[in-house]
Amino acid sequence: MKQDEFVELSLLDQKELSASYRQGDFVALPNNNTKFFRTFFPWQLVRFIWINIRMVVMIFKSHH
């Protein structure tokens, strides 16, 4: 592009902007398995313990 060329930008109004997207365009819906594991307390406990072990290992590595 040459320096003396101009580019005109036109902004869409709110109605045109919102009409170009649907509600489900950005949302991933969880399946039944995902819903189950998000609410299953023993699995959440295991994940909590595992994440904490990983954090402790990372902290010990950073101190040496």
C-alpha positions, 0 to 999 in steps of 0.5 A: 500500500502506498503512503498516500492511500487512505483506508476508510473504516466503517463501524457497524451499529449495535444491531448489525454487529449483534445480528452477525453472531448467534448465541451458541457461537462461542459456548461449548456445551458440556456433555453428560460425562463432563457434567458428571465429573464436575459434580462428582465429589470424589473426582474433585477431591482427587483432582484437588490433591493432584494439583496441589502435589504438582504445585508443591513439586514446582515450588520445590524445583524453583527453590533449588 
